């Protein structure tokens, strides 16, 4: 009788252990699933934040492009890119020549003081032509009787524009050094800016050298 009781107790114990084992595995499986769901939710949350950041960056970039011309030419004096591209030489004063591919500039480029065209100091060295053309028109309009280079033609304007861009780069470079306290003098646009090295040769420090 005692043997039967012990056998029954053993069977019950084995069954209980088996059930507990199943329950433990089920609990572990549930925990692992919950952890996986938590990781997935966290991953989705991070991806959502990154996506929002990407959208925000794209929006800021678009706003930057939208305001580019406004920043370049000043409040109240700028034109939209669409209007700027529609402008022609008919809008310019007599004698102003534009480089190949350029159709016009805002009036602010002409109204500004000589050598102080809007945002000229913001032009990056070797930048696109469209950022230099405002200063080029300002130069032509304001240089007046100081101009010593031959009158521009369709054949020569691009060459003069290339020389002028180099001059703007050098002026901005020097003035950047001045603002940083690395030099003691500023530079500015003058009639030298569209001259070749050969045309500059008769001049020294802005003065005509006397004939020998």
Buried (B, 14 or more C-beta within 10 A) or exposed (E): EEEEEEEEEEEEEEEEEEEEEEEEEEEEEEEEEEEEEEEEEEEEEEEEEEEEEEEEEEEEEEEEEEEBBBEBBBEEBBBEEEEBEEBEEEBBEEEBBBBEEBEBBBBBBBEBEBBEBBBBBEBEEEEEBBBBBBBBBBBBBBBEEEBBBEEBEEEBBBEBBEBBBEBBBEBBEBBBBBEEEEEEEEBEBBBBBBBEEEBEEEBEEEEEEEEE
